[in-house]
């Protein structure tokens, strides 16, 4: 293994349009709540989240992915738990 390969081991490139699989659990920041519906923006992707508490806006939550459209980068998930709050 070369020096560069050792140095870059474990590096991953970030993308503005990540892909997820149903059943996968991720941590996201809820960016908006309207009429009881929550959304999280993940780069250029949007995740709609159901079963979020009323005071969920601007909180970090764990979400299980229910559906993910790899073409349009829009998905739906289910709220599992709150893990933190915004630093704002």
PyMOL Python script that loads the backbone (N, CA, C, O; Angstrom):
from pymol import cmd

cmd.read_pdbstr("""\
ATOM      1  N   UNK A   1       0.857  -1.171   0.000  1.00  0.00           N
ATOM      2  CA  UNK A   1       0.000   0.000   0.000  1.00  0.00           C
ATOM      3  C   UNK A   1       0.900   1.229   0.000  1.00  0.00           C
ATOM      4  O   UNK A   1       1.824   1.335   0.806  1.00  0.00           O
ATOM      5  N   UNK A   2       0.619   2.158  -0.913  1.00  0.00           N
ATOM      6  CA  UNK A   2       1.428   3.362  -1.026  1.00  0.00           C
ATOM      7  C   UNK A   2       1.102   4.345   0.099  1.00  0.00           C
ATOM      8  O   UNK A   2       0.117   4.187   0.819  1.00  0.00           O
ATOM      9  N   UNK A   3       1.943   5.350   0.228  1.00  0.00           N
ATOM     10  CA  UNK A   3       1.721   6.386   1.232  1.00  0.00           C
ATOM     11  C   UNK A   3       0.377   7.073   1.005  1.00  0.00           C
ATOM     12  O   UNK A   3      -0.357   7.316   1.963  1.00  0.00           O
ATOM     13  N   UNK A   4       0.045   7.389  -0.240  1.00  0.00           N
ATOM     14  CA  UNK A   4      -1.214   8.072  -0.560  1.00  0.00           C
ATOM     15  C   UNK A   4      -2.405   7.189  -0.208  1.00  0.00           C
ATOM     16  O   UNK A   4      -3.393   7.678   0.339  1.00  0.00           O
ATOM     17  N   UNK A   5      -2.326   5.899  -0.512  1.00  0.00           N
ATOM     18  CA  UNK A   5      -3.415   4.974  -0.174  1.00  0.00           C
ATOM     19  C   UNK A   5      -3.599   4.881   1.342  1.00  0.00           C
ATOM     20  O   UNK A   5      -4.732   4.837   1.823  1.00  0.00           O
ATOM     21  N   UNK A   6      -2.504   4.851   2.096  1.00  0.00           N
ATOM     22  CA  UNK A   6      -2.589   4.826   3.557  1.00  0.00           C
ATOM     23  C   UNK A   6      -3.193   6.124   4.082  1.00  0.00           C
ATOM     24  O   UNK A   6      -4.042   6.115   4.973  1.00  0.00           O
ATOM     25  N   UNK A   7      -2.740   7.241   3.511  1.00  0.00           N
ATOM     26  CA  UNK A   7      -3.212   8.545   3.956  1.00  0.00           C
ATOM     27  C   UNK A   7      -4.710   8.713   3.700  1.00  0.00           C
ATOM     28  O   UNK A   7      -5.422   9.288   4.523  1.00  0.00           O
ATOM     29  N   UNK A   8      -5.186   8.211   2.559  1.00  0.00           N
ATOM     30  CA  UNK A   8      -6.583   8.407   2.169  1.00  0.00           C
ATOM     31  C   UNK A   8      -7.497   7.251   2.574  1.00  0.00           C
ATOM     32  O   UNK A   8      -8.678   7.252   2.226  1.00  0.00           O
ATOM     33  N   UNK A   9      -6.975   6.279   3.295  1.00  0.00           N
ATOM     34  CA  UNK A   9      -7.789   5.135   3.729  1.00  0.00           C
ATOM     35  C   UNK A   9      -8.972   5.607   4.556  1.00  0.00           C
ATOM     36  O   UNK A   9      -8.805   6.367   5.509  1.00  0.00           O
ATOM     37  N   UNK A  10     -10.152   5.163   4.198  1.00  0.00           N
ATOM     38  CA  UNK A  10     -11.352   5.511   4.932  1.00  0.00           C
ATOM     39  C   UNK A  10     -12.014   6.804   4.500  1.00  0.00           C
ATOM     40  O   UNK A  10     -13.090   7.142   4.994  1.00  0.00           O
ATOM     41  N   UNK A  11     -11.389   7.532   3.584  1.00  0.00           N
ATOM     42  CA  UNK A  11     -11.985   8.787   3.113  1.00  0.00           C
ATOM     43  C   UNK A  11     -13.161   8.486   2.204  1.00  0.00           C
ATOM     44  O   UNK A  11     -13.122   7.543   1.413  1.00  0.00           O
ATOM     45  N   UNK A  12     -14.204   9.291   2.319  1.00  0.00           N
ATOM     46  CA  UNK A  12     -15.363   9.188   1.438  1.00  0.00           C
ATOM     47  C   UNK A  12     -15.689  10.586   0.931  1.00  0.00           C
ATOM     48  O   UNK A  12     -15.551  11.568   1.661  1.00  0.00           O
ATOM     49  N   UNK A  13     -16.116  10.668  -0.306  1.00  0.00           N
ATOM     50  CA  UNK A  13     -16.544  11.948  -0.844  1.00  0.00           C
ATOM     51  C   UNK A  13     -17.992  12.182  -0.468  1.00  0.00           C
ATOM     52  O   UNK A  13     -18.818  11.274  -0.562  1.00  0.00           O
ATOM     53  N   UNK A  14     -18.302  13.392  -0.042  1.00  0.00           N
ATOM     54  CA  UNK A  14     -19.683  13.743   0.286  1.00  0.00           C
ATOM     55  C   UNK A  14     -20.397  14.142  -0.987  1.00  0.00           C
ATOM     56  O   UNK A  14     -19.782  14.618  -1.942  1.00  0.00           O
ATOM     57  N   UNK A  15     -21.695  13.944  -0.985  1.00  0.00           N
ATOM     58  CA  UNK A  15     -22.501  14.331  -2.119  1.00  0.00           C
ATOM     59  C   UNK A  15     -23.689  15.153  -1.636  1.00  0.00           C
ATOM     60  O   UNK A  15     -24.151  14.995  -0.506  1.00  0.00           O
ATOM     61  N   UNK A  16     -24.177  16.035  -2.510  1.00  0.00           N
ATOM     62  CA  UNK A  16     -25.351  16.833  -2.166  1.00  0.00           C
ATOM     63  C   UNK A  16     -26.628  16.038  -2.372  1.00  0.00           C
ATOM     64  O   UNK A  16     -27.709  16.486  -1.990  1.00  0.00           O
ATOM     65  N   UNK A  17     -26.512  14.859  -2.973  1.00  0.00           N
ATOM     66  CA  UNK A  17     -27.683  14.018  -3.231  1.00  0.00           C
ATOM     67  C   UNK A  17     -27.396  12.577  -2.805  1.00  0.00           C
ATOM     68  O   UNK A  17     -27.204  11.702  -3.649  1.00  0.00           O
ATOM     69  N   UNK A  18     -27.367  12.336  -1.499  1.00  0.00           N
ATOM     70  CA  UNK A  18     -27.082  10.979  -1.022  1.00  0.00           C
ATOM     71  C   UNK A  18     -28.236  10.022  -1.318  1.00  0.00           C
ATOM     72  O   UNK A  18     -29.370  10.457  -1.524  1.00  0.00           O
ATOM     73  N   UNK A  19     -27.950   8.742  -1.338  1.00  0.00           N
ATOM     74  CA  UNK A  19     -28.963   7.704  -1.528  1.00  0.00           C
ATOM     75  C   UNK A  19     -29.053   6.865  -0.264  1.00  0.00           C
ATOM     76  O   UNK A  19     -28.045   6.606   0.394  1.00  0.00           O
ATOM     77  N   UNK A  20     -30.269   6.442   0.070  1.00  0.00           N
ATOM     78  CA  UNK A  20     -30.504   5.632   1.252  1.00  0.00           C
ATOM     79  C   UNK A  20     -31.347   4.428   0.875  1.00  0.00           C
ATOM     80  O   UNK A  20     -32.033   4.433  -0.148  1.00  0.00           O
ATOM     81  N   UNK A  21     -31.294   3.415   1.692  1.00  0.00           N
ATOM     82  CA  UNK A  21     -32.078   2.202   1.511  1.00  0.00           C
ATOM     83  C   UNK A  21     -33.180   2.136   2.556  1.00  0.00           C
ATOM     84  O   UNK A  21     -32.959   2.533   3.700  1.00  0.00           O
ATOM     85  N   UNK A  22     -34.372   1.640   2.193  1.00  0.00           N
ATOM     86  CA  UNK A  22     -35.419   1.442   3.200  1.00  0.00           C
ATOM     87  C   UNK A  22     -34.907   0.573   4.346  1.00  0.00           C
ATOM     88  O   UNK A  22     -34.224  -0.428   4.132  1.00  0.00           O
ATOM     89  N   UNK A  23     -35.255   0.981   5.569  1.00  0.00           N
ATOM     90  CA  UNK A  23     -34.789   0.271   6.750  1.00  0.00           C
ATOM     91  C   UNK A  23     -33.544   0.877   7.358  1.00  0.00           C
ATOM     92  O   UNK A  23     -33.218   0.591   8.510  1.00  0.00           O
ATOM     93  N   UNK A  24     -32.839   1.714   6.601  1.00  0.00           N
ATOM     94  CA  UNK A  24     -31.635   2.367   7.097  1.00  0.00           C
ATOM     95  C   UNK A  24     -32.026   3.432   8.117  1.00  0.00           C
ATOM     96  O   UNK A  24     -33.038   4.111   7.941  1.00  0.00           O
ATOM     97  N   UNK A  25     -31.243   3.585   9.175  1.00  0.00           N
ATOM     98  CA  UNK A  25     -31.483   4.590  10.200  1.00  0.00           C
ATOM     99  C   UNK A  25     -30.432   5.677  10.075  1.00  0.00           C
ATOM    100  O   UNK A  25     -29.234   5.397  10.034  1.00  0.00           O
ATOM    101  N   UNK A  26     -30.900   6.947  10.015  1.00  0.00           N
ATOM    102  CA  UNK A  26     -29.978   8.068   9.882  1.00  0.00           C
ATOM    103  C   UNK A  26     -30.342   9.163  10.878  1.00  0.00           C
ATOM    104  O   UNK A  26     -31.460   9.203  11.391  1.00  0.00           O
ATOM    105  N   UNK A  27     -29.391  10.048  11.145  1.00  0.00           N
ATOM    106  CA  UNK A  27     -29.612  11.199  12.014  1.00  0.00           C
ATOM    107  C   UNK A  27     -29.713  12.435  11.129  1.00  0.00           C
ATOM    108  O   UNK A  27     -28.846  12.673  10.288  1.00  0.00           O
ATOM    109  N   UNK A  28     -30.777  13.227  11.316  1.00  0.00           N
ATOM    110  CA  UNK A  28     -30.994  14.422  10.507  1.00  0.00           C
ATOM    111  C   UNK A  28     -31.458  15.579  11.389  1.00  0.00           C
ATOM    112  O   UNK A  28     -31.858  15.379  12.536  1.00  0.00           O
ATOM    113  N   UNK A  29     -31.399  16.788  10.837  1.00  0.00           N
ATOM    114  CA  UNK A  29     -31.925  17.984  11.482  1.00  0.00           C
ATOM    115  C   UNK A  29     -33.245  18.325  10.803  1.00  0.00           C
ATOM    116  O   UNK A  29     -33.301  18.474   9.582  1.00  0.00           O
ATOM    117  N   UNK A  30     -34.312  18.449  11.599  1.00  0.00           N
ATOM    118  CA  UNK A  30     -35.605  18.828  11.041  1.00  0.00           C
ATOM    119  C   UNK A  30     -35.560  20.322  10.752  1.00  0.00           C
ATOM    120  O   UNK A  30     -35.367  21.139  11.652  1.00  0.00           O
ATOM    121  N   UNK A  31     -35.740  20.664   9.481  1.00  0.00           N
ATOM    122  CA  UNK A  31     -35.606  22.055   9.065  1.00  0.00           C
ATOM    123  C   UNK A  31     -36.920  22.798   8.979  1.00  0.00           C
ATOM    124  O   UNK A  31     -36.933  24.029   8.996  1.00  0.00           O
ATOM    125  N   UNK A  32     -38.037  22.074   8.885  1.00  0.00           N
ATOM    126  CA  UNK A  32     -39.332  22.761   8.858  1.00  0.00           C
ATOM    127  C   UNK A  32     -40.451  21.850   9.334  1.00  0.00           C
ATOM    128  O   UNK A  32     -40.404  20.629   9.190  1.00  0.00           O
ATOM    129  N   UNK A  33     -41.468  22.503   9.914  1.00  0.00           N
ATOM    130  CA  UNK A  33     -42.687  21.817  10.354  1.00  0.00           C
ATOM    131  C   UNK A  33     -43.852  22.670   9.886  1.00  0.00           C
ATOM    132  O   UNK A  33     -43.936  23.856  10.207  1.00  0.00           O
ATOM    133  N   UNK A  34     -44.756  22.056   9.120  1.00  0.00           N
ATOM    134  CA  UNK A  34     -45.964  22.753   8.672  1.00  0.00           C
ATOM    135  C   UNK A  34     -47.131  21.803   8.759  1.00  0.00           C
ATOM    136  O   UNK A  34     -47.082  20.692   8.231  1.00  0.00           O
ATOM    137  N   UNK A  35     -48.175  22.239   9.424  1.00  0.00           N
ATOM    138  CA  UNK A  35     -49.391  21.435   9.546  1.00  0.00           C
ATOM    139  C   UNK A  35     -49.100  20.025  10.049  1.00  0.00           C
ATOM    140  O   UNK A  35     -49.702  19.056   9.584  1.00  0.00           O
ATOM    141  N   UNK A  36     -48.173  19.915  11.005  1.00  0.00           N
ATOM    142  CA  UNK A  36     -47.839  18.626  11.587  1.00  0.00           C
ATOM    143  C   UNK A  36     -46.937  17.745  10.737  1.00  0.00           C
ATOM    144  O   UNK A  36     -46.686  16.593  11.091  1.00  0.00           O
ATOM    145  N   UNK A  37     -46.442  18.280   9.608  1.00  0.00           N
ATOM    146  CA  UNK A  37     -45.565  17.507   8.723  1.00  0.00           C
ATOM    147  C   UNK A  37     -44.146  18.062   8.814  1.00  0.00           C
ATOM    148  O   UNK A  37     -43.929  19.268   8.704  1.00  0.00           O
ATOM    149  N   UNK A  38     -43.196  17.172   9.015  1.00  0.00           N
ATOM    150  CA  UNK A  38     -41.804  17.578   9.177  1.00  0.00           C
ATOM    151  C   UNK A  38     -40.998  17.271   7.926  1.00  0.00           C
ATOM    152  O   UNK A  38     -41.265  16.304   7.213  1.00  0.00           O
ATOM    153  N   UNK A  39     -39.989  18.132   7.671  1.00  0.00           N
ATOM    154  CA  UNK A  39     -39.064  17.918   6.564  1.00  0.00           C
ATOM    155  C   UNK A  39     -37.639  18.112   7.050  1.00  0.00           C
ATOM    156  O   UNK A  39     -37.362  18.929   7.928  1.00  0.00           O
ATOM    157  N   UNK A  40     -36.753  17.345   6.460  1.00  0.00           N
ATOM    158  CA  UNK A  40     -35.326  17.522   6.688  1.00  0.00           C
ATOM    159  C   UNK A  40     -34.671  17.657   5.322  1.00  0.00           C
ATOM    160  O   UNK A  40     -34.988  16.906   4.399  1.00  0.00           O
ATOM    161  N   UNK A  41     -33.771  18.598   5.196  1.00  0.00           N
ATOM    162  CA  UNK A  41     -33.010  18.756   3.954  1.00  0.00           C
ATOM    163  C   UNK A  41     -31.642  18.128   4.197  1.00  0.00           C
ATOM    164  O   UNK A  41     -30.966  18.413   5.186  1.00  0.00           O
ATOM    165  N   UNK A  42     -31.263  17.269   3.266  1.00  0.00           N
ATOM    166  CA  UNK A  42     -29.967  16.602   3.335  1.00  0.00           C
ATOM    167  C   UNK A  42     -29.265  16.958   2.031  1.00  0.00           C
ATOM    168  O   UNK A  42     -29.455  16.286   1.017  1.00  0.00           O
ATOM    169  N   UNK A  43     -28.460  18.004   2.056  1.00  0.00           N
ATOM    170  CA  UNK A  43     -27.900  18.522   0.824  1.00  0.00           C
ATOM    171  C   UNK A  43     -29.033  19.036  -0.043  1.00  0.00           C
ATOM    172  O   UNK A  43     -29.812  19.881   0.398  1.00  0.00           O
ATOM    173  N   UNK A  44     -29.141  18.538  -1.275  1.00  0.00           N
ATOM    174  CA  UNK A  44     -30.217  18.918  -2.177  1.00  0.00           C
ATOM    175  C   UNK A  44     -31.390  17.958  -2.086  1.00  0.00           C
ATOM    176  O   UNK A  44     -32.346  18.098  -2.849  1.00  0.00           O
ATOM    177  N   UNK A  45     -31.353  16.998  -1.191  1.00  0.00           N
ATOM    178  CA  UNK A  45     -32.404  15.995  -1.037  1.00  0.00           C
ATOM    179  C   UNK A  45     -33.383  16.416   0.055  1.00  0.00           C
ATOM    180  O   UNK A  45     -33.045  17.192   0.948  1.00  0.00           O
ATOM    181  N   UNK A  46     -34.607  15.885  -0.035  1.00  0.00           N
ATOM    182  CA  UNK A  46     -35.632  16.193   0.952  1.00  0.00           C
ATOM    183  C   UNK A  46     -36.162  14.892   1.541  1.00  0.00           C
ATOM    184  O   UNK A  46     -36.464  13.943   0.818  1.00  0.00           O
ATOM    185  N   UNK A  47     -36.268  14.865   2.866  1.00  0.00           N
ATOM    186  CA  UNK A  47     -36.824  13.720   3.568  1.00  0.00           C
ATOM    187  C   UNK A  47     -38.037  14.184   4.351  1.00  0.00           C
ATOM    188  O   UNK A  47     -37.920  15.038   5.230  1.00  0.00           O
ATOM    189  N   UNK A  48     -39.203  13.630   4.042  1.00  0.00           N
ATOM    190  CA  UNK A  48     -40.425  13.914   4.804  1.00  0.00           C
ATOM    191  C   UNK A  48     -40.483  12.914   5.951  1.00  0.00           C
ATOM    192  O   UNK A  48     -40.247  11.722   5.758  1.00  0.00           O
ATOM    193  N   UNK A  49     -40.802  13.410   7.153  1.00  0.00           N
ATOM    194  CA  UNK A  49     -40.741  12.562   8.336  1.00  0.00           C
ATOM    195  C   UNK A  49     -42.089  12.560   9.042  1.00  0.00           C
ATOM    196  O   UNK A  49     -42.647  13.618   9.331  1.00  0.00           O
ATOM    197  N   UNK A  50     -42.609  11.371   9.317  1.00  0.00           N
ATOM    198  CA  UNK A  50     -43.890  11.273  10.015  1.00  0.00           C
ATOM    199  C   UNK A  50     -43.669  10.939  11.490  1.00  0.00           C
ATOM    200  O   UNK A  50     -42.617  10.439  11.889  1.00  0.00           O
ATOM    201  N   UNK A  51     -44.711  11.239  12.291  1.00  0.00           N
ATOM    202  CA  UNK A  51     -44.753  10.964  13.732  1.00  0.00           C
ATOM    203  C   UNK A  51     -43.773  11.809  14.549  1.00  0.00           C
ATOM    204  O   UNK A  51     -43.306  11.374  15.602  1.00  0.00           O
ATOM    205  N   UNK A  52     -43.461  13.017  14.064  1.00  0.00           N
ATOM    206  CA  UNK A  52     -42.551  13.914  14.789  1.00  0.00           C
ATOM    207  C   UNK A  52     -43.342  14.696  15.840  1.00  0.00           C
ATOM    208  O   UNK A  52     -44.446  15.159  15.550  1.00  0.00           O
ATOM    209  N   UNK A  53     -42.802  14.855  17.056  1.00  0.00           N
ATOM    210  CA  UNK A  53     -43.479  15.663  18.082  1.00  0.00           C
ATOM    211  C   UNK A  53     -43.708  17.095  17.585  1.00  0.00           C
ATOM    212  O   UNK A  53     -42.975  17.587  16.727  1.00  0.00           O
ATOM    213  N   UNK A  54     -44.721  17.748  18.129  1.00  0.00           N
ATOM    214  CA  UNK A  54     -45.107  19.103  17.724  1.00  0.00           C
ATOM    215  C   UNK A  54     -43.941  20.103  17.786  1.00  0.00           C
ATOM    216  O   UNK A  54     -43.851  21.001  16.948  1.00  0.00           O
ATOM    217  N   UNK A  55     -43.061  19.951  18.763  1.00  0.00           N
ATOM    218  CA  UNK A  55     -41.945  20.881  18.928  1.00  0.00           C
ATOM    219  C   UNK A  55     -40.673  20.380  18.243  1.00  0.00           C
ATOM    220  O   UNK A  55     -39.566  20.660  18.703  1.00  0.00           O
ATOM    221  N   UNK A  56     -40.829  19.653  17.163  1.00  0.00           N
ATOM    222  CA  UNK A  56     -39.693  19.003  16.508  1.00  0.00           C
ATOM    223  C   UNK A  56     -38.829  19.872  15.627  1.00  0.00           C
ATOM    224  O   UNK A  56     -37.710  19.482  15.293  1.00  0.00           O
ATOM    225  N   UNK A  57     -39.316  21.049  15.236  1.00  0.00           N
ATOM    226  CA  UNK A  57     -38.517  21.890  14.339  1.00  0.00           C
ATOM    227  C   UNK A  57     -37.195  22.279  14.993  1.00  0.00           C
ATOM    228  O   UNK A  57     -37.143  22.594  16.181  1.00  0.00           O
ATOM    229  N   UNK A  58     -36.130  22.249  14.197  1.00  0.00           N
ATOM    230  CA  UNK A  58     -34.771  22.582  14.641  1.00  0.00           C
ATOM    231  C   UNK A  58     -34.233  21.614  15.689  1.00  0.00           C
ATOM    232  O   UNK A  58     -33.466  22.013  16.566  1.00  0.00           O
ATOM    233  N   UNK A  59     -34.627  20.355  15.605  1.00  0.00           N
ATOM    234  CA  UNK A  59     -34.056  19.340  16.480  1.00  0.00           C
ATOM    235  C   UNK A  59     -33.374  18.268  15.633  1.00  0.00           C
ATOM    236  O   UNK A  59     -33.734  18.047  14.477  1.00  0.00           O
ATOM    237  N   UNK A  60     -32.391  17.611  16.227  1.00  0.00           N
ATOM    238  CA  UNK A  60     -31.724  16.484  15.570  1.00  0.00           C
ATOM    239  C   UNK A  60     -32.470  15.240  15.987  1.00  0.00           C
ATOM    240  O   UNK A  60     -32.731  15.026  17.170  1.00  0.00           O
ATOM    241  N   UNK A  61     -32.816  14.410  15.001  1.00  0.00           N
ATOM    242  CA  UNK A  61     -33.608  13.219  15.274  1.00  0.00           C
ATOM    243  C   UNK A  61     -33.041  12.011  14.534  1.00  0.00           C
ATOM    244  O   UNK A  61     -32.343  12.143  13.529  1.00  0.00           O
ATOM    245  N   UNK A  62     -33.359  10.844  15.055  1.00  0.00           N
ATOM    246  CA  UNK A  62     -33.058   9.592  14.364  1.00  0.00           C
ATOM    247  C   UNK A  62     -34.309   9.221  13.574  1.00  0.00           C
ATOM    248  O   UNK A  62     -35.426   9.294  14.086  1.00  0.00           O
ATOM    249  N   UNK A  63     -34.105   8.824  12.325  1.00  0.00           N
ATOM    250  CA  UNK A  63     -35.198   8.505  11.416  1.00  0.00           C
ATOM    251  C   UNK A  63     -34.904   7.192  10.716  1.00  0.00           C
ATOM    252  O   UNK A  63     -33.774   6.939  10.297  1.00  0.00           O
ATOM    253  N   UNK A  64     -35.936   6.352  10.591  1.00  0.00           N
ATOM    254  CA  UNK A  64     -35.816   5.138   9.781  1.00  0.00           C
ATOM    255  C   UNK A  64     -36.379   5.441   8.401  1.00  0.00           C
ATOM    256  O   UNK A  64     -37.514   5.901   8.275  1.00  0.00           O
ATOM    257  N   UNK A  65     -35.592   5.186   7.375  1.00  0.00           N
ATOM    258  CA  UNK A  65     -36.015   5.437   5.996  1.00  0.00           C
ATOM    259  C   UNK A  65     -37.077   4.417   5.605  1.00  0.00           C
ATOM    260  O   UNK A  65     -36.862   3.211   5.724  1.00  0.00           O
ATOM    261  N   UNK A  66     -38.239   4.911   5.132  1.00  0.00           N
ATOM    262  CA  UNK A  66     -39.313   4.043   4.660  1.00  0.00           C
ATOM    263  C   UNK A  66     -39.252   3.884   3.145  1.00  0.00           C
ATOM    264  O   UNK A  66     -39.382   2.778   2.620  1.00  0.00           O
ATOM    265  N   UNK A  67     -39.053   4.999   2.452  1.00  0.00           N
ATOM    266  CA  UNK A  67     -38.967   5.007   0.983  1.00  0.00           C
ATOM    267  C   UNK A  67     -37.908   6.011   0.571  1.00  0.00           C
ATOM    268  O   UNK A  67     -37.711   7.026   1.240  1.00  0.00           O
ATOM    269  N   UNK A  68     -37.212   5.724  -0.551  1.00  0.00           N
ATOM    270  CA  UNK A  68     -36.244   6.681  -1.078  1.00  0.00           C
ATOM    271  C   UNK A  68     -36.232   6.586  -2.588  1.00  0.00           C
ATOM    272  O   UNK A  68     -36.002   5.515  -3.151  1.00  0.00           O
ATOM    273  N   UNK A  69     -36.483   7.719  -3.249  1.00  0.00           N
ATOM    274  CA  UNK A  69     -36.465   7.801  -4.703  1.00  0.00           C
ATOM    275  C   UNK A  69     -35.073   8.240  -5.144  1.00  0.00           C
ATOM    276  O   UNK A  69     -34.698   9.397  -4.958  1.00  0.00           O
ATOM    277  N   UNK A  70     -34.313   7.326  -5.721  1.00  0.00           N
ATOM    278  CA  UNK A  70     -32.932   7.628  -6.108  1.00  0.00           C
ATOM    279  C   UNK A  70     -32.852   8.556  -7.310  1.00  0.00           C
ATOM    280  O   UNK A  70     -31.809   9.169  -7.540  1.00  0.00           O
ATOM    281  N   UNK A  71     -33.924   8.676  -8.080  1.00  0.00           N
ATOM    282  CA  UNK A  71     -33.943   9.580  -9.229  1.00  0.00           C
ATOM    283  C   UNK A  71     -34.156  11.029  -8.793  1.00  0.00           C
ATOM    284  O   UNK A  71     -33.419  11.925  -9.204  1.00  0.00           O
ATOM    285  N   UNK A  72     -35.178  11.249  -7.950  1.00  0.00           N
ATOM    286  CA  UNK A  72     -35.544  12.607  -7.535  1.00  0.00           C
ATOM    287  C   UNK A  72     -34.935  13.007  -6.195  1.00  0.00           C
ATOM    288  O   UNK A  72     -35.014  14.171  -5.803  1.00  0.00           O
ATOM    289  N   UNK A  73     -34.333  12.063  -5.496  1.00  0.00           N
ATOM    290  CA  UNK A  73     -33.706  12.302  -4.187  1.00  0.00           C
ATOM    291  C   UNK A  73     -34.688  12.895  -3.181  1.00  0.00           C
ATOM    292  O   UNK A  73     -34.410  13.886  -2.506  1.00  0.00           O
ATOM    293  N   UNK A  74     -35.846  12.246  -3.114  1.00  0.00           N
ATOM    294  CA  UNK A  74     -36.892  12.591  -2.150  1.00  0.00           C
ATOM    295  C   UNK A  74     -37.285  11.306  -1.444  1.00  0.00           C
ATOM    296  O   UNK A  74     -37.411  10.256  -2.073  1.00  0.00           O
ATOM    297  N   UNK A  75     -37.478  11.393  -0.130  1.00  0.00           N
ATOM    298  CA  UNK A  75     -37.833  10.185   0.601  1.00  0.00           C
ATOM    299  C   UNK A  75     -38.795  10.444   1.728  1.00  0.00           C
ATOM    300  O   UNK A  75     -39.148  11.582   2.038  1.00  0.00           O
ATOM    301  N   UNK A  76     -39.211   9.344   2.335  1.00  0.00           N
ATOM    302  CA  UNK A  76     -40.082   9.407   3.506  1.00  0.00           C
ATOM    303  C   UNK A  76     -39.485   8.533   4.588  1.00  0.00           C
ATOM    304  O   UNK A  76     -38.883   7.494   4.316  1.00  0.00           O
ATOM    305  N   UNK A  77     -39.665   8.979   5.830  1.00  0.00           N
ATOM    306  CA  UNK A  77     -39.143   8.229   6.953  1.00  0.00           C
ATOM    307  C   UNK A  77     -40.030   8.359   8.170  1.00  0.00           C
ATOM    308  O   UNK A  77     -40.974   9.148   8.194  1.00  0.00           O
ATOM    309  N   UNK A  78     -39.707   7.567   9.183  1.00  0.00           N
ATOM    310  CA  UNK A  78     -40.459   7.565  10.433  1.00  0.00           C
ATOM    311  C   UNK A  78     -39.549   8.007  11.572  1.00  0.00           C
ATOM    312  O   UNK A  78     -38.444   7.492  11.739  1.00  0.00           O
ATOM    313  N   UNK A  79     -40.033   8.967  12.350  1.00  0.00           N
ATOM    314  CA  UNK A  79     -39.317   9.468  13.518  1.00  0.00           C
ATOM    315  C   UNK A  79     -39.103   8.341  14.530  1.00  0.00           C
ATOM    316  O   UNK A  79     -40.023   7.573  14.815  1.00  0.00           O
ATOM    317  N   UNK A  80     -37.886   8.246  15.070  1.00  0.00           N
ATOM    318  CA  UNK A  80     -37.582   7.259  16.106  1.00  0.00           C
ATOM    319  C   UNK A  80     -37.352   7.921  17.457  1.00  0.00           C
ATOM    320  O   UNK A  80     -37.958   7.535  18.457  1.00  0.00           O
ATOM    321  N   UNK A  81     -36.463   8.930  17.484  1.00  0.00           N
ATOM    322  CA  UNK A  81     -36.181   9.623  18.744  1.00  0.00           C
ATOM    323  C   UNK A  81     -35.461  10.934  18.486  1.00  0.00           C
ATOM    324  O   UNK A  81     -34.814  11.111  17.453  1.00  0.00           O
ATOM    325  N   UNK A  82     -35.581  11.850  19.437  1.00  0.00           N
ATOM    326  CA  UNK A  82     -34.848  13.101  19.385  1.00  0.00           C
ATOM    327  C   UNK A  82     -33.493  12.885  20.036  1.00  0.00           C
ATOM    328  O   UNK A  82     -33.403  12.308  21.120  1.00  0.00           O
ATOM    329  N   UNK A  83     -32.434  13.350  19.368  1.00  0.00           N
ATOM    330  CA  UNK A  83     -31.088  13.141  19.902  1.00  0.00           C
ATOM    331  C   UNK A  83     -30.362  14.451  20.226  1.00  0.00           C
ATOM    332  O   UNK A  83     -29.267  14.426  20.787  1.00  0.00           O
ATOM    333  N   UNK A  84     -30.964  15.595  19.877  1.00  0.00           N
ATOM    334  CA  UNK A  84     -30.328  16.858  20.177  1.00  0.00           C
ATOM    335  C   UNK A  84     -31.133  18.028  19.659  1.00  0.00           C
ATOM    336  O   UNK A  84     -32.201  17.864  19.070  1.00  0.00           O
ATOM    337  N   UNK A  85     -30.589  19.228  19.894  1.00  0.00           N
ATOM    338  CA  UNK A  85     -31.235  20.443  19.447  1.00  0.00           C
ATOM    339  C   UNK A  85     -30.280  21.241  18.585  1.00  0.00           C
ATOM    340  O   UNK A  85     -29.082  20.965  18.528  1.00  0.00           O
ATOM    341  N   UNK A  86     -30.830  22.222  17.926  1.00  0.00           N
ATOM    342  CA  UNK A  86     -30.044  23.104  17.075  1.00  0.00           C
ATOM    343  C   UNK A  86     -29.115  23.954  17.932  1.00  0.00           C
ATOM    344  O   UNK A  86     -29.395  24.213  19.103  1.00  0.00           O
ATOM    345  N   UNK A  87     -28.026  24.377  17.346  1.00  0.00           N
ATOM    346  CA  UNK A  87     -27.104  25.274  18.031  1.00  0.00           C
ATOM    347  C   UNK A  87     -27.477  26.733  17.800  1.00  0.00           C
ATOM    348  O   UNK A  87     -26.788  27.631  18.283  1.00  0.00           O
ATOM    349  N   UNK A  88     -28.551  26.976  17.072  1.00  0.00           N
ATOM    350  CA  UNK A  88     -28.968  28.364  16.757  1.00  0.00           C
ATOM    351  C   UNK A  88     -29.562  29.020  17.961  1.00  0.00           C
ATOM    352  O   UNK A  88     -29.969  30.180  17.895  1.00  0.00           O
TER     353      UNK A  88
END
""", "prot")
cmd.dss("prot")
cmd.show_as("cartoon", "prot")
cmd.util.cbc("prot")
cmd.orient("prot")
